[in-house]
Amino acid sequence: MNTKITIITTALFSLGLQAQTDSTKTINPLKISGYIETYYAYDFGQPENSTRPGFIYSHNRHNEVALNLGFIKAAYEKDNVRANLALMAGTYSNANLTAEEGVLKNIYEANAGVKLSKTKNLWVDAGIFASHIGFESAIGKDCWNVTRSMLADNSPYYESGVKLSYTSDSGKWFVSGLVLNGWQRIQRVDGNKTLAFGHQLTYKPNEKVTLNSSSFIGNDKPNDSKQMRYFHNLYGQFQLNEKWGVTAGFDIGAEQKTKGSKSYNCWYSPVLIAKYKATDKINIAARGEYYSDENAVIIATGTPNGFQTFGYSVNLDYNIYNNVVWRIEGRNLSSKDEVFSKNGNPSDQNFVAVTALAISF
């Protein structure tokens, strides 16, 4: 009998020690991750300098195997403090951060934040962020299409400033207000003495629906040629069933024609994307889009009708592993004016075939 009691007591003591050990385990607040996306693009316009049209910032090199984006990221979060630092390389950073100086071209993200409330998810963060505008990012694996839409390529991918954000207890609502250094700027333009502002409002009533509204208000020129810009992005993402998903987006912007003017140049861009899950490993997506910038606010062409371009694309994704995806896409752009080139001659058409391999870790 005493032997049985001793065995039971020893077992309970061991379980108690194990439970105590488990309860004292802590989650590492520092997480290291990375992403690499290589690609090959063949532009049938065959650009002489191997660079695709200037308004394209991702997958923009013709007829060469290239790195679109590669980065290594450190994310830290503990108690009421968080921080992110990601350093990048690739043709995306070369094309999209040409206005930035030195090593700033290689910063994908660098920010730090403090939680302001003990009971609510209210944060203030400052530094360099991915843009609060749009449903597409520079990270290809997170986008339904291989290439980015004209809408995404010609609105900010990144920004710098300070952000106050709140997420509701239910997780259905997210709202933020931002003070920014400009329209896709890490450093403000020389001679610019004004800050810019933005907002983001996201509503997720359930797992199948996301609705988002984002804005930008500011001047992105030196003060002696100040022209206020007002921009709004609206999109919805809908998972219709297990197989089908749809994304619809619309951008509209207006900028003063001259300093102090009451007249504005406007541009806009609608996009519609449908995604079909064929199997557990295969996804197919189709995109239709249009971009109208008649007065060359965002895309300068030097042609009578400016940039008025329709586009469509179809792509297939094969998920080799959970963190590895191989993608192929065909994309055609058709413009009102001859804003493209083909074999050195002006053309109103542009077709490209792209394949990409993306790995995340």
N, C-alpha and C positions, 0 to 999 in steps of 0.2 A: 504494500500500500504506500509506504513512504517512498519507494522507488518511483511509483507512478506519479506521486505529487511532485517529486523532484524533476521528472521529465517534463510534466506540464508546466511547472514554474519556469524551467529553463527555456522552453519553447516560447512562452509568453514574453519573457524578458528579451529574447532574440527578436521577436516581432516588434516589440517596443523600440528597440534600438534601430531596427530597419525603418520604422515609421518616422522616428526622430531624424534619421539620416535623410530620408526622402523629403521631409518637411523643411530641412535646412538647405536643400539644393536651390541654387539661384540660376536664373536664366542669364546667359551672357548678354550684356547690353550692347555689345559691339558685333555687328554683322557685316561680313565682307561678301560682296557679290560682283558679278561681272557680266559683260555682254559683248559678243563679237558678231558682226554681220558683214560677210564678204559678198560680192556680186560681180556679175558680168552683164553689161548692157550693150546692145547693138542698135544704134540709131540709124535708121535707113536714110536719113538726110546726110549721113557721113560728114559731120563737121570737121573742118580742116584742123582745128586745134584739139580735137578729141574731147571737147567740152560741150555738153548739151546746152539747149537754150538757157539764157541767163536767169530766167525766173524759176528754174528748177534747181533745188538745193540738195536733194537726196538722189543717190544713184545717177550722178550727173556726168560720169566719165564714159566715153564711147569706146567700144572695142578693146577693152582691157580688163583684166581681173583686178579688182580693187577692193579696198576696205571702206565700206560706207561709214560704219561707226563701230568703234571698240572702246569700251571704258571699264574701269575698275572702280568700285564704289565701296565706301565705308559708311555705315549708318549706325549711329549711336542713340539709344533712347533708354533713359533710366529716371524713374520717379517723375519729376516735372521738367526735365530737360531733354532736348533732342538735337541732333546735328547730322548733316549729310555732306559728304565730300566725294565727288566723282571726277576723275580726270579722263579725258578722251583723246582719240585721234581718229583720222579718217577723212574721206573726201567731203563728208557732210560738214565737219568743222571747218575745213578749208574754204568751202563755198559760203557757208552761212554766217561765219563770224569774221568776215574780212574787215569789218569796221573796227574790230577790237585789236588792242595792241599786245604784242609779245605773247607771254604765256596765258593771257586771258583767253586766247583762242582755244586753249586745251581744257578749259573748265566746263564741264557739263552741269555740275551742280556744286554749290558751296554755301550752305546756310546753317543757321543755328536758331533754336527756338526755346521759349520758356512757357510753361503752362501757367495761366493767370488765375485759375480757379481750382479749388480742391474738390469741388463737386460736379463741375461742368467741364465739357471738352472744349475749352476756350484757350487758344494759343496765340502768341505773337512770335513771328519768325522774321529773320532778316538775312539778306545775302543774295545769292544767285539761285534762281529756281527754273524748273521747267515752266513753260507758259501756262497761265490759267485760262487761255483761250483755245477752244477747239477740242475735238475728239481724237485727233491724230497727233502722235508725238514722233520724235526722231527715232524711237525704238521700234524697228520694223515688226518684231514679233507681236507687239501689242496692237498693231493695226490690221484691219481686214484685208487691205490691198498691199501689194509689194511696194509700189511707188506711192508717194503722197499725192493727195488731190491738189489742184491749183489753189483751192481755198486754203489748205493747210500750208503749202509752200510760201504763200504770200501774206501770211499773218504770223505773229511772233511764235517762234519755237521756244524762246527763253526770255528771261527778264531778270532785273535786279531791283531790289528795293526792300520794303517792309510790308508784311502781310498780317492782318488780324483775322483769325478764322474761328468758326464755331461749328461743331457737329452736334446735332440733337441727340438726346439720349436714345431715341429709337434708331438712329442712324439713317433716317429717311431724308433729313435736311442737312445741307452743308451751305454755309454762307461765309463769304470773305470780302474784305475791303483791302485795297492795295494802294500804296504810294510807290511810284516807279520812277526809274531814271530815264524812261523814254520808251519808244516803240522798238522792242527788241534791242535793248542796249544794256551792256554792263556799265560802261562809262557814258556819261551824257555827252552830246555833241558840243564841241568847242563853241563858246559864245551863247550856249543855251543856259538860261538862268531859271528855268521853270521846271517843276516836277510834274509828273503825269499821275493819273489816277485810274483805278479799275475796280471792278466788282466781279464776283462769281456767285451764282445761286444754283444749286443742284438739288433736285428732288428725285428720290428713288422710292416710290410707293411700294414696290416689291422687287423681287430679284429679276423680273423680266422687263422692267421699264426704267429708263434714266432720262430725265429732262434737265437741260442745262441752259443757263443764260449767262453770258460773260460780256464785259465791256472794256473799252479803253477811251480815255479822254486826256488829251495833252497836245503839246507842241513838240515836234521832233526836229526842229531847225534852230539855227542861231536866233537870238532875240531880234536882231535887226531885220530878219525876214520871217518873223513868227507867223505861222499858219496853224490855227487850231484844228485838230483832227478828232472826229467823233466816230467811234466804231462799235458795232455790236455783233456778237456771234450767238446764234441760237441753234441747238440741235436736240434731237431725241433718238435714243437707241431702244429698239423693241425686239425682244425675243418672242417671236410669234408662237413657236412651238419648239419641240426638241430638235427639229431640223433647220428651221428658217429663222433668220434674224434680219432686221432692217435698220439702217441708220439714215436719217434725213438731217441735213444741215443747211444753214443759210447765214451768210455774212453780208453785212451792209456797212458802208463807211462814207463819211463826208469830210472834206477838208476845205478850208478857206482858199479861194482862188489866189488871193494876195493878202498881205498883212492888213488887218483891219477891215477886210472886205465882208459884206453881208451876203455875198454869193459863194456857193460851194460847188466843188467838183465831187461827184459821187461815184462809187463803184459798188458792185455787189456780186455775189457768187452763191448759187444753189448747188447742192450735191445730194445724190441718192445712191445708197449702196445696199445691195442684197447679198446675204451670205447663206450658203447651203452646206450643211454638214452631211456629206455623202456617206462616210463611214467614221469610225472612231479615229481614223488617221488622216482622212482626206476631207478638206474643205474647199469649196469653190465660191468665189465672190465676183460680182459684176458691179461696175460703177458707171454712172452717168453724171456729167458735171458741166457747168457753164461758168465762165468768168467774164465780166464786163467791166472794163476800165477804160472808157472812151477818152478820158482826159489825162491818161498816163500819170495818175497819182502814185500808183504802186508799181506798175509795169510800163516802162517807157519803150515805145516802138518806133516813133518818128513817122508813123503812117497816118493817113487821113482819118481813119476810124478807130485808131488806137488799138487796144487789145480787147477783142470780142471773140472768144474762143469756146467751142464745144469740145468735150472730150468723153471718151468711153474706154473702158478697160475690162479685161477678164483675167482672173488669175486662179491658179490651183496651188494649194498648199498640201504638202505631205509631211505629217509629223512623224519623223523617224523615231525619236524618243520623246519623252515628256518635255525635255529641254532643248531639243534639236528639231528645226523645221527647215525643209527645202521648199522653195517657192519658185514659180514661173509666172510671167505675166506678159500679155500683149496690150499695148496702149496706143490709141490714136488721138491726135489733137487736130482740130480743123478750125481755122480762123477766118474772119471776114476779110482781113488784109493779108498780104504776103509777109507775115512776121517771122516765118521760119526760113531755113535754107535747105536746099537739096542739091548736093554735088556742086556747091558754090553758087547756086542760083536762088533767087527769092522763091518762096513757096508758101502756100496757105495750108499745107498739110505736114504733119510730123508723126511718124510711127516708130515705136521702139519696142524691142523684145528684151526682157530682163529676167535673169535668174539669180536667186540669192540663197545663201545658206546662213542661218542664224542659230547661234548657240548661246544659251544663258546658263550661268552657274552661280 
